[in-house]
Each structure stands twice: as structure tokens, then as C-alpha cells.
Amino acid sequence: MNKNLDLWEQTFQQIIREKKPQHRWTLEMDSNLEVKSLPPGWRQYQHKGLARFQCSLCGRSWVSAQVVILFQMGLQKSYGHVKMRVFAQRCQKCSTALFEEPEFSQEGIERVLGCLVVRILLRCYGESVHLGATREDPLREGLLSGPHDAENCEACLLGIFCSSQSDNKVSNAYPALTRNIDNSTQDQQPAFKKRKLLLLFSFCVVMIFVVLMVSLHITGLL
């Protein structure tokens, strides 16, 4: 992220100045930013973007459409400030993998910051303004519908919102970054299969009993 900091700042200035040329806004990267209660006048916003990662150990690369970005923004008179943190991911193939920073394309940066400015206009100025219709990236659409590797997502491990949290029941506390994850959903699957088999067996017993009774009845008539 540090190597693309200038690109993020320049893109943000271009978009915000077009909407609020009379106000001055700054964008700051903060690697320690956390979800928390904010002072009056400040707002919090979470976004998921599309980016590419590369493992510094094995060289493996992957693309994720669920790269979590946390923003905190405040406006005082004509001066506004945004703090931003992009959460990392790590390689699922390496047992000692490090958290890697994502690499965004120019289009990806514009999409993220465009959504941020829309949220600034809404929350800081009370204006509901759209930056124009944007064509959804087919790659992002497909990746969003696929599984999310919460076990190797820094945001999920820290309790930040991810789409997979409802499935994996990630704690809202800020635990140590380990590979432990709640497998309660998986644990419930065998019990569900047991109940299904039991119901099926009961149904078969009832049907056999009915067939037997009908056969005896017919035999008695004969």
C-alpha cells in the first residue's frame, strides 16, 4: 500500500475536489485503525474491494473481491480528514505465511474511492449524490459469489465484518492472529444428516407396515 500511497491520494483529491472544490480534504493511511466508537462529527465506513495478493514465501498469487477497507472520516467547517486501513491476507498454502498487502488496479482504486466520496457526501454533508453508474466487474461478481478464506483474512481474524462471518461466527473481540477458526457450522452438519436418515428410516418402517397390513387384509378376503 505504501508504494501506491501517492496514487490513492491523487485519485481521492481528483474525485473530492470535483464535488467539493471549496473544501479541503486529506487522506491518511493508518495501519492501526480499528472499528471503535468515534468522537462527534466523525463517521466510519467499511468497503470491500477487488485486489491481487502475492505470497512473499512461495510466490503464489491470488485475487480476492473481499479485501476489507476501513475508513474513518471527519469534517470540521471546511476541512475534512479521512483515515484509511486496508486489511491484508495470507497464503493458504504456506503454513508460516505472512500477511501480504493487496495490490489494486487503477480502476479498483477509483471504484473504492468513488464509493468513499459518495459516503462522505451522504454522511458529512447530508447529500445523496451518485457518481454515475459504474459497470460491475464480472470477475468481482464471480469472486463475491464464491467462498471467502476467512481463516487467512486479517479483517475476519480481527472481528471486522466479512461476508463469511455469519457462517464462521468470527468473534467480535480482537483475538490474536492465529489460524484457529470456529467450525460450529461444520460440526452441525453430521447431526443434521443423522436426523434426516432417522426420518427416512421411520418413513420406510411405516410404509412396510402399511403394505403388510394391506396384504393381510387381501389374504383374509381371499
Backbone as CSV, one residue per row, in Angstrom:
resi,resn,N_x,N_y,N_z,CA_x,CA_y,CA_z,C_x,C_y,C_z
1,MET,0.823,-1.202,0.000,0.000,0.000,0.000,0.858,1.252,0.000
2,ASN,1.992,1.192,0.711,2.823,2.384,0.808,3.339,2.841,-0.552
3,LYS,3.633,1.868,-1.448,4.171,2.238,-2.747,3.112,2.876,-3.642
4,ASN,1.822,2.641,-3.335,0.743,3.231,-4.113,0.059,4.384,-3.380
5,LEU,0.680,4.846,-2.290,0.049,5.881,-1.471,-0.226,7.144,-2.276
6,ASP,0.739,7.554,-3.084,0.562,8.766,-3.890,-0.610,8.618,-4.854
7,LEU,-0.761,7.430,-5.440,-1.850,7.193,-6.383,-3.203,7.270,-5.671
8,TRP,-3.287,6.710,-4.472,-4.527,6.797,-3.692,-4.867,8.251,-3.379
9,GLU,-3.878,9.006,-2.928,-4.109,10.413,-2.558,-4.511,11.244,-3.781
10,GLN,-3.812,11.073,-4.880,-4.118,11.850,-6.090,-5.517,11.545,-6.597
11,THR,-5.876,10.264,-6.624,-7.200,9.872,-7.101,-8.290,10.415,-6.188
12,PHE,-8.054,10.340,-4.876,-9.024,10.868,-3.919,-9.223,12.376,-4.115
13,GLN,-8.123,13.114,-4.287,-8.223,14.565,-4.464,-8.995,14.917,-5.739
14,GLN,-8.770,14.171,-6.792,-9.476,14.436,-8.053,-10.991,14.276,-7.885
15,ILE,-11.395,13.229,-7.173,-12.828,12.956,-7.033,-13.486,13.914,-6.050
16,ILE,-12.857,14.155,-4.898,-13.480,15.001,-3.877,-13.499,16.466,-4.306
17,ARG,-12.484,16.922,-5.013,-12.452,18.322,-5.451,-13.515,18.606,-6.501
18,GLU,-13.849,17.590,-7.280,-14.907,17.760,-8.270,-16.251,17.994,-7.591
19,LYS,-16.441,17.377,-6.429,-17.713,17.502,-5.714,-17.713,18.642,-4.704
20,LYS,-16.567,18.865,-4.038,-16.474,19.898,-3.007,-15.202,20.729,-3.203
21,PRO,-15.158,21.535,-4.262,-13.938,22.301,-4.553,-13.615,23.363,-3.502
22,GLN,-14.626,23.794,-2.736,-14.412,24.850,-1.745,-13.883,24.318,-0.418
23,HIS,-13.866,23.002,-0.269,-13.392,22.386,0.964,-12.086,21.636,0.726
24,ARG,-11.313,21.501,1.788,-10.021,20.818,1.697,-10.092,19.497,2.460
25,TRP,-9.780,18.408,1.750,-9.797,17.074,2.346,-8.414,16.442,2.227
26,THR,-8.051,15.647,3.224,-6.796,14.900,3.185,-7.087,13.420,3.441
27,LEU,-6.214,12.581,2.903,-6.333,11.131,3.063,-5.054,10.608,3.698
28,GLU,-5.212,9.822,4.767,-4.065,9.303,5.513,-4.206,7.787,5.694
29,MET,-3.130,7.048,5.416,-3.096,5.613,5.674,-2.730,5.381,7.143
30,ASP,-3.503,4.543,7.823,-3.261,4.256,9.232,-3.364,2.749,9.443
31,SER,-2.229,2.080,9.626,-2.203,0.618,9.762,-2.728,0.138,11.108
32,ASN,-2.993,1.060,12.035,-3.503,0.697,13.357,-4.979,1.038,13.535
33,LEU,-5.637,1.424,12.471,-7.037,1.825,12.557,-7.900,0.646,12.990
34,GLU,-8.840,0.903,13.908,-9.719,-0.141,14.417,-11.163,0.332,14.386
35,VAL,-12.082,-0.631,14.359,-13.503,-0.307,14.474,-13.774,0.074,15.919
36,LYS,-14.269,1.282,16.134,-14.491,1.751,17.505,-15.469,2.918,17.491
37,SER,-15.873,3.326,18.692,-16.729,4.496,18.816,-15.912,5.739,18.474
38,LEU,-16.526,6.642,17.729,-15.818,7.820,17.254,-16.343,9.079,17.932
39,PRO,-15.528,10.130,17.988,-15.987,11.395,18.563,-17.052,12.034,17.678
40,PRO,-17.824,12.978,18.221,-18.872,13.653,17.419,-18.299,14.242,16.130
41,GLY,-19.050,14.077,15.051,-18.625,14.618,13.762,-17.842,13.637,12.914
42,TRP,-17.447,12.509,13.495,-16.701,11.505,12.750,-17.611,10.353,12.362
43,ARG,-17.347,9.771,11.205,-18.131,8.652,10.691,-17.200,7.500,10.313
44,GLN,-17.758,6.304,10.298,-16.997,5.099,9.975,-17.641,4.378,8.798
45,TYR,-16.818,3.843,7.910,-17.335,3.196,6.710,-16.431,2.036,6.343
46,GLN,-17.044,0.882,6.045,-16.299,-0.304,5.616,-16.655,-0.643,4.172
47,HIS,-15.641,-0.991,3.417,-15.835,-1.290,1.997,-15.069,-2.553,1.653
48,LYS,-15.563,-3.289,0.646,-14.847,-4.467,0.142,-14.451,-4.227,-1.313
49,GLY,-13.169,-4.381,-1.595,-12.670,-4.121,-2.935,-12.016,-5.344,-3.551
50,LEU,-11.695,-5.213,-4.839,-11.047,-6.285,-5.598,-9.558,-5.978,-5.720
51,ALA,-8.719,-6.942,-5.316,-7.275,-6.721,-5.394,-6.555,-8.056,-5.538
52,ARG,-5.279,-7.960,-5.870,-4.437,-9.142,-6.056,-3.397,-9.216,-4.933
53,PHE,-3.099,-10.439,-4.519,-2.075,-10.673,-3.497,-1.005,-11.596,-4.061
54,GLN,0.198,-11.519,-3.481,1.260,-12.451,-3.844,2.030,-12.836,-2.586
55,CYS,2.200,-14.138,-2.392,2.905,-14.652,-1.221,4.405,-14.387,-1.362
56,SER,4.993,-13.803,-0.333,6.424,-13.485,-0.369,7.289,-14.714,-0.106
57,LEU,6.655,-15.836,0.290,7.411,-17.068,0.551,7.467,-17.981,-0.665
58,CYS,6.289,-18.313,-1.217,6.257,-19.274,-2.329,5.997,-18.617,-3.679
59,GLY,5.637,-17.345,-3.689,5.393,-16.653,-4.943,3.996,-16.830,-5.504
60,ARG,3.175,-17.633,-4.829,1.795,-17.863,-5.289,1.006,-16.560,-5.237
61,SER,0.157,-16.341,-6.248,-0.681,-15.143,-6.279,-2.155,-15.546,-6.308
62,TRP,-2.994,-14.684,-5.794,-4.438,-14.927,-5.806,-5.176,-13.593,-5.842
63,VAL,-6.426,-13.662,-6.274,-7.277,-12.469,-6.372,-8.439,-12.623,-5.408
64,SER,-8.764,-11.546,-4.712,-9.890,-11.546,-3.774,-10.769,-10.333,-4.035
65,ALA,-12.087,-10.561,-4.035,-13.045,-9.461,-4.167,-13.559,-9.027,-2.802
66,GLN,-12.987,-9.588,-1.745,-13.442,-9.262,-0.393,-12.286,-8.723,0.440
67,VAL,-11.554,-7.789,-0.168,-10.480,-7.095,0.545,-11.129,-5.980,1.366
68,VAL,-11.078,-6.104,2.671,-11.771,-5.171,3.550,-10.959,-3.895,3.723
69,ILE,-11.643,-2.755,3.567,-11.028,-1.440,3.726,-11.862,-0.664,4.743
70,LEU,-11.217,-0.159,5.769,-11.891,0.592,6.816,-11.563,2.075,6.679
71,PHE,-12.596,2.905,6.669,-12.426,4.354,6.596,-13.025,5.004,7.842
72,GLN,-12.364,6.045,8.327,-12.935,6.945,9.326,-12.780,8.352,8.811
73,MET,-13.870,9.111,8.803,-13.852,10.426,8.161,-14.527,11.460,9.051
74,GLY,-13.947,12.661,9.059,-14.490,13.746,9.857,-14.389,15.063,9.114
75,LEU,-15.355,15.937,9.353,-15.396,17.250,8.699,-15.595,18.326,9.763
76,GLN,-14.703,19.307,9.787,-14.826,20.450,10.672,-14.743,21.709,9.827
77,LYS,-15.893,22.387,9.757,-16.027,23.593,8.919,-15.680,23.235,7.470
78,SER,-14.578,23.738,6.946,-14.241,23.471,5.544,-13.068,22.513,5.406
79,TYR,-12.722,21.851,6.517,-11.580,20.945,6.486,-12.032,19.525,6.817
80,GLY,-11.712,18.606,5.936,-12.086,17.216,6.152,-10.867,16.312,6.154
81,HIS,-10.981,15.209,6.901,-9.852,14.284,7.007,-10.361,12.850,6.969
82,VAL,-9.653,11.982,6.231,-10.003,10.569,6.119,-8.819,9.726,6.557
83,LYS,-9.087,8.771,7.457,-8.094,7.766,7.823,-8.510,6.451,7.165
84,MET,-7.550,5.716,6.684,-7.849,4.537,5.872,-6.929,3.387,6.257
85,ARG,-7.513,2.190,6.348,-6.709,0.984,6.570,-7.185,-0.116,5.644
86,VAL,-6.255,-0.723,4.934,-6.556,-1.850,4.058,-6.035,-3.117,4.737
87,PHE,-6.910,-4.104,4.922,-6.540,-5.310,5.645,-5.896,-6.337,4.713
88,ALA,-4.939,-7.045,5.265,-4.116,-7.972,4.490,-4.728,-9.371,4.459
89,GLN,-4.144,-10.223,3.625,-4.482,-11.643,3.572,-3.176,-12.431,3.486
90,ARG,-3.254,-13.735,3.790,-2.056,-14.550,3.694,-2.322,-15.818,2.874
91,CYS,-1.255,-16.397,2.393,-1.321,-17.571,1.524,-1.872,-18.768,2.292
92,GLN,-2.828,-19.471,1.689,-3.420,-20.636,2.331,-2.577,-21.890,2.133
93,LYS,-1.553,-21.811,1.301,-0.708,-22.977,1.029,0.505,-23.056,1.951
94,CYS,0.952,-21.928,2.480,2.157,-21.893,3.311,1.777,-21.907,4.791
95,SER,2.345,-22.824,5.549,1.998,-22.956,6.967,2.512,-21.792,7.798
96,THR,3.560,-21.128,7.327,4.120,-19.985,8.057,3.986,-18.708,7.237
97,ALA,2.898,-18.601,6.500,2.707,-17.464,5.599,2.586,-16.152,6.358
98,LEU,3.076,-15.099,5.735,2.968,-13.753,6.282,1.736,-13.071,5.697
99,PHE,1.241,-12.059,6.378,0.151,-11.271,5.822,0.713,-10.354,4.740
100,GLU,0.096,-10.426,3.569,0.566,-9.661,2.414,-0.368,-8.491,2.126
101,GLU,0.209,-7.380,1.696,-0.585,-6.219,1.327,-1.176,-6.418,-0.064
102,PRO,-2.397,-5.957,-0.294,-3.027,-6.126,-1.610,-2.520,-5.116,-2.624
103,GLU,-2.628,-5.492,-3.884,-2.287,-4.586,-4.985,-3.560,-4.294,-5.774
104,PHE,-3.946,-3.023,-5.814,-5.150,-2.603,-6.518,-4.793,-2.036,-7.890
105,SER,-5.658,-2.270,-8.857,-5.502,-1.641,-10.169,-5.977,-0.190,-10.080
106,GLN,-5.669,0.582,-11.093,-6.128,1.966,-11.141,-7.653,2.018,-11.087
107,GLU,-8.290,1.139,-11.847,-9.757,1.090,-11.846,-10.290,0.691,-10.477
108,GLY,-9.601,-0.236,-9.817,-10.029,-0.661,-8.490,-9.936,0.464,-7.480
109,ILE,-8.858,1.243,-7.540,-8.689,2.391,-6.637,-9.785,3.423,-6.871
110,GLU,-10.077,3.691,-8.146,-11.122,4.661,-8.465,-12.489,4.197,-7.953
111,ARG,-12.740,2.902,-8.063,-14.028,2.367,-7.604,-14.170,2.512,-6.084
112,VAL,-13.103,2.150,-5.351,-13.137,2.244,-3.886,-13.314,3.690,-3.437
113,LEU,-12.511,4.587,-3.991,-12.569,5.985,-3.563,-13.839,6.676,-4.051
114,GLY,-14.392,6.229,-5.174,-15.668,6.766,-5.626,-16.776,6.468,-4.625
115,CYS,-16.775,5.232,-4.131,-17.760,4.840,-3.110,-17.528,5.616,-1.817
116,LEU,-16.263,5.859,-1.484,-15.947,6.630,-0.279,-16.497,8.048,-0.378
117,VAL,-16.302,8.698,-1.515,-16.774,10.078,-1.685,-18.290,10.136,-1.620
118,VAL,-18.969,9.163,-2.204,-20.432,9.105,-2.094,-20.836,9.045,-0.627
119,ARG,-20.113,8.235,0.164,-20.425,8.118,1.590,-20.096,9.409,2.340
120,ILE,-19.035,10.103,1.954,-18.701,11.395,2.568,-19.809,12.414,2.313
121,LEU,-20.274,12.471,1.070,-21.339,13.415,0.723,-22.608,13.114,1.514
122,LEU,-22.880,11.846,1.723,-24.092,11.451,2.442,-23.970,11.705,3.942
123,ARG,-22.859,11.272,4.540,-22.742,11.312,5.998,-22.206,12.626,6.549
124,CYS,-21.362,13.297,5.786,-20.761,14.539,6.279,-21.490,15.782,5.787
125,TYR,-22.165,15.679,4.647,-22.860,16.834,4.078,-24.372,16.630,3.981
126,GLY,-24.826,15.415,4.221,-26.260,15.145,4.121,-26.769,15.168,2.700
127,GLU,-25.898,14.899,1.738,-26.270,14.923,0.326,-26.272,13.499,-0.230
128,SER,-27.340,13.133,-0.873,-27.422,11.826,-1.527,-27.071,12.015,-2.989
129,VAL,-25.811,11.782,-3.311,-25.304,12.033,-4.659,-24.613,10.782,-5.171
130,HIS,-24.872,10.436,-6.417,-24.215,9.295,-7.054,-23.185,9.815,-8.043
131,LEU,-22.093,9.095,-8.149,-21.029,9.499,-9.061,-21.239,8.971,-10.471
132,GLY,-22.421,8.454,-10.716,-22.699,7.891,-12.035,-22.676,6.383,-11.982
133,ALA,-23.410,5.769,-12.879,-23.492,4.301,-12.895,-22.151,3.716,-13.313
134,THR,-21.715,2.707,-12.613,-20.467,2.018,-12.947,-20.766,0.576,-13.299
135,ARG,-20.116,0.082,-14.311,-20.329,-1.282,-14.749,-19.650,-2.237,-13.780
136,GLU,-20.423,-3.191,-13.292,-19.879,-4.156,-12.328,-18.871,-5.073,-13.023
137,ASP,-17.754,-5.278,-12.370,-16.704,-6.141,-12.897,-17.171,-7.594,-12.817
138,PRO,-17.246,-8.311,-13.965,-17.694,-9.717,-13.938,-16.817,-10.584,-13.045
139,LEU,-15.501,-10.311,-13.026,-14.588,-11.077,-12.179,-14.951,-10.879,-10.716
140,ARG,-15.211,-9.644,-10.319,-15.565,-9.355,-8.922,-16.891,-10.014,-8.561
141,GLU,-17.841,-9.964,-9.496,-19.142,-10.581,-9.258,-18.988,-12.071,-8.984
142,GLY,-18.162,-12.738,-9.794,-17.960,-14.166,-9.629,-17.247,-14.501,-8.336
143,LEU,-16.246,-13.691,-7.978,-15.497,-13.943,-6.758,-16.339,-13.698,-5.514
144,LEU,-17.243,-12.714,-5.576,-18.107,-12.420,-4.433,-19.048,-13.579,-4.142
145,SER,-19.450,-14.294,-5.199,-20.379,-15.410,-5.014,-19.656,-16.676,-4.559
146,GLY,-18.329,-16.661,-4.607,-17.557,-17.827,-4.199,-17.219,-17.779,-2.718
147,PRO,-16.520,-18.813,-2.222,-16.169,-18.875,-0.799,-15.098,-17.857,-0.435
148,HIS,-15.121,-17.412,0.810,-14.121,-16.476,1.311,-13.243,-17.184,2.337
149,ASP,-11.939,-17.070,2.186,-10.986,-17.746,3.075,-10.804,-16.922,4.352
150,ALA,-11.784,-17.019,5.249,-11.764,-16.221,6.477,-10.586,-16.575,7.374
151,GLU,-10.098,-17.817,7.264,-9.002,-18.271,8.112,-7.707,-17.515,7.825
152,ASN,-7.585,-16.975,6.618,-6.371,-16.252,6.233,-6.635,-14.789,5.904
153,CYS,-7.753,-14.283,6.389,-8.119,-12.879,6.177,-7.893,-12.112,7.472
154,GLU,-7.051,-11.104,7.425,-6.724,-10.321,8.619,-7.965,-9.675,9.220
155,ALA,-8.849,-9.149,8.381,-10.050,-8.483,8.872,-10.958,-9.454,9.615
156,CYS,-11.152,-10.647,9.050,-12.004,-11.648,9.711,-11.419,-12.064,11.050
157,LEU,-10.118,-12.259,11.103,-9.474,-12.684,12.335,-9.519,-11.598,13.405
158,LEU,-9.659,-10.351,12.994,-9.763,-9.239,13.934,-11.210,-8.899,14.275
159,GLY,-12.151,-9.643,13.700,-13.550,-9.389,14.013,-14.187,-8.318,13.162
160,ILE,-13.476,-7.859,12.121,-14.056,-6.878,11.210,-15.034,-7.596,10.294
161,PHE,-16.059,-6.896,9.841,-17.109,-7.527,9.042,-16.563,-8.103,7.750
162,CYS,-16.859,-9.381,7.521,-16.645,-10.040,6.236,-17.915,-10.797,5.906
163,SER,-18.143,-11.070,4.643,-19.373,-11.751,4.252,-19.464,-13.138,4.840
164,SER,-18.322,-13.744,5.180,-18.305,-15.110,5.696,-18.497,-15.176,7.193
165,GLN,-18.578,-14.032,7.858,-18.623,-14.053,9.314,-19.858,-14.741,9.850
166,SER,-20.998,-14.549,9.171,-22.217,-15.165,9.656,-22.131,-16.687,9.582
167,ASP,-21.332,-17.203,8.635,-21.171,-18.650,8.502,-20.150,-19.189,9.492
168,ASN,-19.061,-18.431,9.686,-17.979,-18.917,10.525,-18.050,-18.415,11.958
169,LYS,-18.980,-17.509,12.240,-19.179,-16.975,13.588,-17.875,-16.456,14.166
170,VAL,-17.220,-15.563,13.426,-15.976,-14.980,13.902,-16.276,-14.064,15.079
171,SER,-15.470,-14.126,16.108,-15.695,-13.327,17.310,-15.551,-11.851,17.013
172,ASN,-16.324,-11.014,17.720,-16.222,-9.568,17.574,-15.091,-9.009,18.424
173,ALA,-14.499,-9.834,19.249,-13.351,-9.376,20.016,-12.150,-9.289,19.088
174,TYR,-11.038,-8.768,19.592,-9.832,-8.654,18.787,-8.848,-9.716,19.252
175,PRO,-8.983,-10.977,18.737,-8.103,-12.059,19.188,-6.732,-11.958,18.551
176,ALA,-5.824,-12.787,19.041,-4.508,-12.881,18.403,-4.690,-13.468,17.027
177,LEU,-3.797,-13.086,16.099,-3.926,-13.542,14.717,-3.381,-14.957,14.611
178,THR,-4.258,-15.915,14.876,-3.893,-17.318,14.738,-4.727,-17.911,13.634
179,ARG,-4.498,-19.177,13.361,-5.246,-19.853,12.315,-6.455,-20.579,12.870
180,ASN,-6.756,-20.404,14.169,-7.927,-21.050,14.751,-9.184,-20.353,14.282
181,ILE,-10.216,-21.113,13.948,-11.475,-20.548,13.482,-12.602,-21.426,13.974
182,ASP,-13.751,-20.806,14.258,-14.898,-21.533,14.788,-15.503,-22.390,13.697
183,ASN,-15.531,-23.713,13.943,-16.062,-24.646,12.949,-17.435,-25.152,13.344
184,SER,-18.214,-24.301,14.029,-19.513,-24.747,14.519,-20.459,-25.105,13.394
185,THR,-20.340,-24.415,12.267,-21.212,-24.723,11.130,-20.942,-26.123,10.601
186,GLN,-19.637,-26.463,10.498,-19.289,-27.791,10.016,-19.723,-28.868,11.019
187,ASP,-19.620,-28.553,12.335,-19.970,-29.521,13.359,-21.453,-29.855,13.345
188,GLN,-22.286,-28.914,12.856,-23.714,-29.135,12.859,-24.164,-30.030,11.712
189,GLN,-23.335,-30.184,10.678,-23.737,-30.931,9.506,-23.972,-32.422,9.789
190,PRO,-23.088,-33.137,10.550,-23.360,-34.552,10.834,-24.664,-34.760,11.593
191,ALA,-24.981,-33.881,12.549,-26.221,-34.013,13.314,-27.437,-33.869,12.402
192,PHE,-27.342,-32.931,11.451,-28.442,-32.734,10.514,-28.640,-33.977,9.641
193,LYS,-27.540,-34.588,9.193,-27.628,-35.788,8.364,-28.226,-36.957,9.152
194,LYS,-27.871,-37.044,10.467,-28.422,-38.099,11.308,-29.934,-38.002,11.407
195,ARG,-30.423,-36.763,11.641,-31.870,-36.561,11.753,-32.573,-36.908,10.453
196,LYS,-31.940,-36.560,9.345,-32.525,-36.850,8.039,-32.630,-38.360,7.803
197,LEU,-31.576,-39.094,8.156,-31.588,-40.546,7.980,-32.615,-41.210,8.898
198,LEU,-32.754,-40.671,10.117,-33.720,-41.219,11.064,-35.151,-41.047,10.558
199,LEU,-35.436,-39.866,10.006,-36.766,-39.623,9.446,-37.038,-40.550,8.270
200,LEU,-36.029,-40.748,7.429,-36.182,-41.617,6.267,-36.429,-43.056,6.708
201,PHE,-35.704,-43.515,7.728,-35.886,-44.866,8.243,-37.291,-45.056,8.825
202,SER,-37.762,-44.051,9.577,-39.110,-44.112,10.167,-40.175,-44.196,9.087
203,PHE,-39.983,-43.402,8.024,-40.938,-43.417,6.920,-40.983,-44.809,6.264
204,CYS,-39.812,-45.423,6.083,-39.749,-46.744,5.452,-40.454,-47.800,6.323
205,VAL,-40.267,-47.720,7.648,-40.915,-48.660,8.563,-42.427,-48.539,8.472
206,VAL,-42.920,-47.298,8.432,-44.370,-47.062,8.334,-44.915,-47.629,7.029
207,MET,-44.188,-47.396,5.939,-44.641,-47.874,4.631,-44.673,-49.410,4.598
208,ILE,-43.660,-50.055,5.192,-43.631,-51.519,5.234,-44.815,-52.046,6.035
209,PHE,-45.112,-51.381,7.154,-46.237,-51.782,7.995,-47.555,-51.666,7.235
210,VAL,-47.717,-50.546,6.497,-48.947,-50.326,5.723,-49.094,-51.404,4.656
211,VAL,-48.008,-51.688,3.929,-48.045,-52.709,2.872,-48.394,-54.075,3.464
212,LEU,-47.814,-54.386,4.623,-48.074,-55.661,5.282,-49.534,-55.797,5.686
213,MET,-50.103,-54.733,6.253,-51.498,-54.748,6.677,-52.428,-54.923,5.485
214,VAL,-52.108,-54.214,4.393,-52.930,-54.337,3.181,-52.863,-55.758,2.646
215,SER,-51.669,-56.366,2.666,-51.502,-57.740,2.166,-52.300,-58.733,3.011
216,LEU,-52.254,-58.572,4.344,-53.001,-59.453,5.234,-54.507,-59.309,5.023
217,HIS,-54.917,-58.052,4.773,-56.315,-57.802,4.561,-56.810,-58.481,3.282
218,ILE,-56.012,-58.382,2.245,-56.365,-59.005,0.954,-56.362,-60.526,1.101
219,THR,-55.374,-61.068,1.818,-55.291,-62.521,2.045,-56.516,-63.023,2.813
220,GLY,-56.957,-62.242,3.801,-58.149,-62.624,4.569,-59.396,-62.636,3.723
221,LEU,-59.484,-61.706,2.795,-60.653,-61.647,1.898,-60.678,-62.849,0.961
222,LEU,-59.470,-63.273,0.546,-59.414,-64.429,-0.356,-59.724,-65.700,0.402
